[in-house]
Amino acid sequence: MNVHSASSVLLYAASMALSQSNRQHAAASPANTADTVSISQAARDLYASVENQGKPAVSAGNNVKTAFDTTKGRMDLDIESYFAPQGSDGVDLDSVPLLLPSQKNIEALSNYLSAHMPGFLADKGIPTPPASMTYDSMGQIELPADYPYAAEFEQALKDNPAMERALRTTSALTSHVVEMNKSIPFQREYAAATSQTQIDAVVAKYHYLFSANRHYDSIALNFTTDGVLSITHDGKPLSGA
């Protein structure tokens, strides 16, 4: 599949974020509240992986396919091929199935990473994965200060863009699911409002969703010594998002 998936997810993730301008837009147009967009830090983080698009494609391994939620419906994708760089000819957005920020996609990516992390480490002679990893505000990977194989792990990711993109995308999609879930109470109360006074009250109640200083939960990818992945946001299990 000829897919530059990192940029694809970036474009979709950006479209799902709430913008500060919604605060003014909401009262006038309830149906379009979630349509105004801005790019959150998680979406910007994804852009860094586009730098690897010109490198040779990574082998798709055993070509196992898994069902994912995409903009073209539920599709069976070979995730290694999906994330492998395919050259620098650009992205045909009409043909690319963009991954949606859904719990099912996060679970599918988590299962993929848990299954492939041991082999990824073994291929590079790395005894154990980091206990956790995050991405900073510039989209750079952050590893624990006491992780003794940090340099080797980062180099291994550079050598395997598919794994790097799978990790980055899992973090970014998780961030968007968490942040979108925060807006669900607002959307429900907004839809139930029957007067301008009620609309204004709802917008005021959830004003923090539209603030330029809005808090975005920190997403951490946590690994057991055997490479099994679990995800937390601000230290809480993802199931509690």
C-alpha positions in Angstrom: 0.0 0.0 0.0 1.5 3.3 -1.1 0.8 5.3 2.1 2.6 8.0 3.9 0.6 7.3 7.0 2.2 9.6 9.4 1.1 12.7 7.5 -2.2 11.1 6.9 -2.9 10.7 10.6 -1.7 14.2 11.1 -4.2 15.6 8.7 -7.1 13.7 10.2 -6.0 14.3 13.8 -5.9 18.0 13.1 -9.4 18.0 11.8 -10.6 16.5 15.1 -9.2 19.1 17.5 -11.2 21.9 19.0 -10.0 25.5 18.4 -10.1 28.5 20.6 -12.3 30.2 18.1 -15.1 27.7 18.9 -15.8 29.9 22.0 -17.2 32.6 19.8 -18.6 30.3 17.2 -20.4 27.9 19.5 -23.4 30.1 20.4 -24.2 30.9 16.8 -23.9 27.4 15.3 -24.4 24.5 17.7 -24.2 21.9 14.9 -20.7 23.0 13.8 -19.1 23.3 17.2 -16.8 20.4 16.6 -16.0 21.4 13.0 -13.7 24.3 13.7 -10.2 23.0 13.8 -6.8 23.7 15.3 -3.7 21.5 15.5 -3.0 20.2 19.0 0.5 19.3 20.1 -0.2 15.6 19.5 -1.1 16.4 15.9 2.1 18.5 15.5 4.1 15.6 17.0 3.1 13.4 14.0 4.7 15.7 11.5 8.2 14.7 12.6 7.8 11.2 11.1 7.3 12.6 7.6 11.0 13.3 7.5 11.6 9.6 6.9 9.4 9.3 3.8 12.3 9.2 1.3 14.0 6.2 2.9 13.7 2.7 1.5 10.5 0.8 2.4 10.7 -1.6 5.4 9.7 -5.2 4.8 6.1 -6.0 5.7 7.1 -9.1 7.5 4.4 -11.8 7.6 1.8 -9.4 6.1 -0.7 -10.0 8.9 -3.7 -7.7 8.5 -5.8 -6.3 11.2 -9.1 -4.4 11.1 -8.8 -0.6 11.6 -11.4 2.2 11.6 -10.5 4.5 8.7 -12.1 7.4 6.8 -13.0 4.7 4.2 -14.7 2.5 6.7 -13.5 -0.5 8.6 -10.5 -1.9 6.7 -8.1 -4.8 7.1 -4.6 -3.2 6.9 -1.1 -4.6 7.0 0.2 -2.1 9.5 3.9 -2.6 8.7 3.2 -1.8 5.1 0.9 1.0 6.1 3.6 2.7 8.1 6.6 1.9 5.9 7.9 4.9 3.9 7.3 4.5 0.2 9.2 7.3 -1.4 8.7 11.1 -1.8 6.0 11.4 -4.4 3.5 13.0 -2.0 0.1 11.9 -0.6 -3.0 11.2 -2.6 -5.6 12.0 0.0 -8.4 10.7 -2.2 -6.9 7.1 -2.0 -5.4 7.1 1.5 -7.5 5.4 4.3 -6.8 7.7 7.2 -6.7 6.1 10.6 -9.4 7.5 12.9 -8.8 8.3 16.6 -10.8 5.4 18.0 -10.4 3.1 20.9 -10.4 0.1 18.5 -7.5 1.6 16.6 -5.5 2.3 19.7 -6.1 -1.3 20.9 -5.1 -2.7 17.5 -1.9 -0.6 17.4 -1.1 -1.6 21.0 -1.5 -5.3 20.2 0.8 -4.8 17.2 3.4 -3.0 19.2 3.3 -5.6 22.0 3.7 -8.4 19.5 6.5 -6.8 17.6 8.5 -5.0 20.3 10.4 -8.2 21.5 11.6 -9.0 18.0 12.4 -5.3 17.3 14.6 -5.2 20.4 16.2 -8.6 19.7 17.2 -7.6 16.2 19.2 -4.7 17.6 20.6 -6.5 20.6 18.7 -4.4 23.1 17.9 -6.4 26.2 14.8 -4.5 27.5 12.5 -1.7 26.3 12.2 1.6 28.1 9.8 1.4 31.0 8.0 4.3 29.4 8.3 6.8 26.6 6.6 10.1 25.8 7.0 12.9 23.2 7.9 16.5 24.1 6.3 19.7 22.8 8.6 19.5 19.7 7.6 15.9 18.9 10.9 14.5 20.1 11.0 11.2 21.9 11.6 11.3 25.7 13.0 8.2 27.5 13.6 7.7 31.2 16.9 9.2 32.4 17.9 5.8 33.9 17.2 3.7 30.8 20.7 2.4 29.9 19.9 1.6 26.2 18.4 5.0 25.2 20.9 5.7 22.4 20.6 2.2 21.0 16.8 2.4 21.2 16.6 5.7 19.4 18.9 4.5 16.7 16.8 1.4 16.2 13.8 3.6 15.7 15.7 5.5 13.0 16.5 2.3 11.3 12.9 1.1 11.5 10.6 4.0 10.5 7.5 1.7 10.6 8.0 0.9 14.3 8.8 4.6 15.0 5.6 5.7 13.2 3.5 3.0 14.9 4.7 4.3 18.3 4.2 7.9 17.4 0.8 7.4 15.9 -0.4 5.3 18.9 0.6 8.2 21.2 -1.1 10.8 19.0 -4.3 8.9 18.4 -4.5 8.3 22.2 -4.1 12.0 22.9 -7.0 12.8 20.5 -9.3 10.2 22.0 -8.6 11.5 25.5 -9.1 15.2 24.5 -12.3 14.4 22.4 -13.7 12.5 25.4 -13.3 15.7 27.5 -15.6 17.5 25.1 -18.5 14.9 25.3 -20.2 16.5 28.3 -20.1 19.9 26.6 -21.5 18.5 23.4 -24.4 16.8 25.2 -25.3 19.8 27.3 -24.9 22.1 24.3 -27.3 20.0 22.2 -29.8 20.0 25.0 -29.8 23.7 25.5 -33.1 25.3 24.3 -32.3 29.0 24.7 -29.5 31.5 24.2 -29.2 31.9 27.9 -28.7 28.1 28.3 -26.2 28.1 25.4 -24.2 30.9 27.0 -24.1 29.1 30.3 -22.9 25.8 28.8 -20.1 27.6 26.9 -19.1 29.5 30.0 -19.1 26.2 32.0 -16.7 24.5 29.6 -14.7 27.6 28.6 -11.5 25.8 29.4 -12.0 23.6 26.3 -11.5 26.7 24.1 -8.7 28.3 26.0 -5.3 28.9 24.4 -3.9 27.5 27.6 -6.0 24.4 27.6 -4.3 21.4 29.3 -3.5 18.4 27.2 -2.9 15.2 29.1 0.5 13.7 28.9 0.4 10.4 27.0 2.9 7.7 28.1 3.6 4.5 26.3 4.6 2.0 29.1 6.4 -1.3 28.5 6.9 -4.3 30.6 10.4 -6.0 30.5 8.8 -8.4 27.9 7.7 -5.5 25.7 3.9 -5.6 26.5 2.5 -2.1 26.0 0.1 -0.2 28.2 -0.9 3.4 27.9 -1.6 6.1 30.4 -2.7 9.7 30.3 -1.6 12.0 33.1 -0.7 8.8 34.9 -4.2 7.3 34.6 -4.9 4.1 32.6 -6.4 4.7 29.2 -9.5 2.8 30.1 -10.3 5.8 32.4 -10.0 8.4 29.7 
